């Protein structure tokens, strides 16, 4: 459960903005979407490997190789 400290005199929009930001940082929504469908471990490993390769190529391009 998320708890937001609201100061006396703060408007509701600011409190909602704080709540949304905190909710996004906890990655709750991402976890819920990931739990909706089952991915086999081999598919998950394949995706992780592809992401690692992609990140590595970005790093190499940034370094100028």
Buried (B, 14 or more C-beta within 10 A) or exposed (E): EEEBEEEEEEEEEEBEEBBEEEEEEEEEEEEEEEEEEEEEEEEEEEEEEEEEEEEEEEEEEEEEE
